[in-house]
Amino acid sequence: MQDMKQMVESLKANIGKVVVGKDNVVELMLCALLCQGHVLIEDVPGVGKTTLVSALARSLDCSFKRIQFTPDITPSDVTGFSMVNMKTGEMEFHQGAVMSQIVLADEINRTSPKTQSALLEVMEENQVTVDGVTYRMPRPFIVLATQNPLDFVGTYPLPEAQLDRFFMKIAIGYPTSEEESLILERFSSGARPMETVKPICTAQDIVNMQQMVSQVYSSKEVRAYISLIAQASRRQSALQLGVSTRGAIFLLRAAQARAMLNGREYVTPEDVQYMAAPVLAHRVLLSPEARMRSMTPERVLAQVIGAVKVPVKLP
């Protein structure tokens, strides 16, 4: 566990060479990676969404591909296609851009819903089926998608089925004045911080850590706490759709990953509270009245969690 914590700290420091002051965001991404989940990063242009993903990819000795989603990209560009080899007369499979260990789906909501749906199978089953033939994805496999807010011109809203494939949804946010000054200092000298980022972990290191997540102990009280949060969300008048059982399972898994990243072998209620918004906010649906009052899923979830009694017994 101690060696794993040191590796995680090295990863954070490596990514920190490029991404300034976003340790919490990096930690969330690493939690998703260890949980074999996918991440949706939604924020305004220019805050470093693509840079963050690229820094993570460079820190891992894994294959990496970037898909720049545009309105004219087709599903076969993503998943691949089969065509006849004119020399042999046999069908040959040509891999799509998704056939990689780390996939950056850049500006995913700028492509059509038909192309967005091409990612459904691969994100859920870790496989691609083309012309009746199934191709397994390499391990580890993670899709890191970026998107601009939905009120931006030229965006398509992701359907609920697509949103549910993402393990968590996060935002980067603007840097503080001090962080922005440091960023400007780096770029004033013409430096290229991304070129200094070298691989820290191998693919097998990540797979080994993924297998360790399920070994993190969660007490009966912590599991009951997660269940109570899910039950309370379904009774919350501000929510038209509460937390599903799948959402509760993902919250437990995320809490286990956070505990492991912090060098603990057990989950605490604080782990659950910290991971609740990133894992659950995009899975709930506000009621029309709540939307009229300009409420957000994060605020409603905070109210739900605040009303649920925290278990006293520690692991």
N, C-alpha and C positions, 0 to 999 in steps of 0.2 A: 504493500500500500504506500509506503514511504517513497519507493522508487517511482511509482506511478505519479505521486504528487509532484516530485521533482521534474518529471517529464512534462506534466501539465504546466508547471511554472515556466519551464523553458519555452514551451509553446506560446504562452502568453507574452513572454518577453520578446520572442521572435516576431510575433505579430505586432507588438508594440513599437517595433522599429519603424513601422509604416502608419499604423493607426494610433493616434494619440488620445489618451484619456478615456478609452471605451472598454475598460476591463470588464465591466458588467456585461456588455454586449458580447465580448469574446467568450466569457464564461458560459453564457446562454448557448452560443453556437457550439461550444465544445460539449455541453450537456446533450444537445440534440444529436451530435455526431456519435457520442458514446451510447445513446439510446437507439441508434440506427433509425433516426427520424430525419425529416426534411424541414427546412427553415424557409419561411417567407419573410423577407425584409422589406417593409413598406416605409418610405420616407420621401421627402422632397428631393429633387435633383441636386447634386453637388455636395452631399454630406459624407460621401465615402462608402456607399453601399457596395459598389463593384470592387473598390480597393480592398475593403474588408475581406470579401470572399477570395480575392486573388492572393492576399497575404496568407490566408489560411491554407489555400491550395499549395502555395510555395513552401509552406512549413511542413507539409506531409509528402513523403516519397510515394505519391500515388499519381495515377493518370488523371489529367484534368482537361476538360473541354468547356468552351463557352458557347452558348447558343444566344445569339442576338435576335430576340423576337421582334418581328415586324409584321405588318398586316398581310404581306404576301408570302410568308413562310408557310410551308405545308406540313401535314403530319408525317409524311415520309421523310422530310428533312430531319425530323426529330428521331423517329424510330428506326429508319432504314427502309430499304426496298430490295426486291429481287428482280433481276433482269437476266435475259438470255445472253450467255457468252457466245459471241458469233463464231469463235474458233472451235469450241467444244460442243456447242449446241445444248449445254446444260445450264440450268438456272443457278445463278450465283447471288449470294446475299451481300449487299453493300451496307455496311454499318451506318447508322444514323449518328447524329452528334451526341445522343444521350448515352451511347455505349462507352462509358468511362466511369472511373471510381468517384470522381468529384465533378459535378455538373453545375455550371453557373447558368441558370435560366434568366438572362438579363432582360428586364422590362417585360416580364411575362404577360402583363395585362395590356400590351400593345398589339398582341396577335389575336386572331379570331378564336371564338369559343371552340370551334372544331379542332384547331391545332392545340389549344390548351388541353383538350380531352385526350390528346395523344400521350400525355404524361400520366394518365390515371393508372393504367396497368403497371407501368414500371415503378411508380412511386408506392403502390400498394403491395405488389407481388415481387418486386425486384427482378422482373423479367419483361421481355419484349416478344410479342407474337406477330410475325409477319408471314402472310400467305400460309397460315396454319402451322408454322414452325416456331417453336419457342426457344428463345435465347436467354440464358441466365446472365445477370449482371455480375461483374466482379465485386469482390469484397475488399474493403468496405465500400458502400455505395451511399451517396448523399446528394440530394438536389438542393441547391441554395438559390432560391429565386428572389429577384428584386422586382419591385413595382413602385410606380408613382401613385400618389393618392388618386382616388377615383374621380375627383372633380377636375382632374387635369385633362386637357384636350387629347383625344385619340386613344383613350383607355377603354378597355372592356372589363366589366366586373367579373371576377372569378366566380363560377358557380359554387354552391355549397359543397357539392361532392368533391370539387377540386380543393377547396379550402380545408376540408376535413382530412385530406392526405398530408397536410403539413403538420408536423409534430408541434411546431410553435411558430408564432408570428411576433416579430420584434421590430423595434424602431431604433435608429441610431441617435437622432437628435443633433442639434447644433452644438459645437464645442463651446466651452467657456472662453472668456477673454484670454486667460492665461494659456489654455490649450491652443487657441487659434494663433496666438503670438508665436508659440513654439513651432507650429506648422509653417507659418510664414518664414520663420528663421531658417528652417530646413530648406525650403524651396528658394530662398533668396540667393543661396550659394550655388544653385544649379545642381544640387545633389539629387540622386535618384535612389531614395530609400528602398524601393521595391527590389532593387538589384542586390541588396545586402541580405535579403531574406533567403535562407538556405533550409533544406529539409532537416527537421528535428526527429520526426518519427517515421517509421516504416509502416507499410500497410498492415503487417502482422502485429505491430505494436498496438495499432488501433483496434484490430479484431480481438486481441487479448484483453484490452481494457473494456471493450463492449461486453465480453463474456463475464467480466467481473461485476458489472452493474447489478445483475440479478442476485448477486451474493450479498449485497448490502442489506442489512437487517431492517425490517420495518415491523414495529410492534403492532399488536392487535389494536391498541389505542390510536395509533397513527392512521391505520387503515380505516378505522371507524370514523376518525376525524375527516378524512377525504370523502367518505360516503355521506356524512352529514352535510358537508359543503355541497355535494352534488344534489342531495335531496332538497336542501334549502333553496338552491338556485331554481329548481322546478316549481317552487311555491312562490317565488319572487314575482310580484305583479309587474315589475318593470321589464321582465324578460318574457318574451313570447315563446322562446325555446331555451330550456335550461341545459345544464351540463349532462351529456350522455354518459352511459357506462364506459364507452371507449375513452371519453375525455377523462374520466376518473382514473382509468388504468394508466393513461399517458401521464397524468399528474403524479401518480405514485412512482412511475418509472423515472420521471424527470427529477423528483425529489431524491430518489436513490442515487442518480448520477451526480447531483449537486453535493450530496453528502460525501460521495467518493472523491470528487474533485477537491473537497475541503479536508481530505485526509481522515474522514470518519467512516466507521463501519456500520453506522446505524443512521436512520432518518429521524429528524426532529420536526416538530410542527412548524418551525421557522423555515425549514426547507420547503415544506408544502406551501406556505404563504408566499415565499419568494418566487416560486415557479408557477403559481396559480394564474396570474395575468398572461404571461407569454404562452402558456399551454391552453388556456381555456377561453380567452377573450374572443378569439375568432371562431369559436364553436357555438357561442350563444347568440341569440337573436333578440334585439331590443323590441319591446312593444311599440306600437305607433305613438302612444302617449309619451313614452320615454324619449323617443326620437324628437318629438315636438318640444320637449323640455331640454333638448340638446345634451342629454345624458350620453355617456359612453359605456361600452361593455366593461371597461376597466373599473370605472367608478361604481357600477352596479355590483360587480364581483367583490370589490372592496367592502361594500355594505353587507353583502352576503356573508363573507368571511368574518367580518366584525361581529356579526350576530350569532355565530356558531361558537360554542364553548370550546376552548382549547384544552386538550387532555393534559391533566396534571402529571400523571405518571410518566417518567422519562424512560427511554429504552434501557 
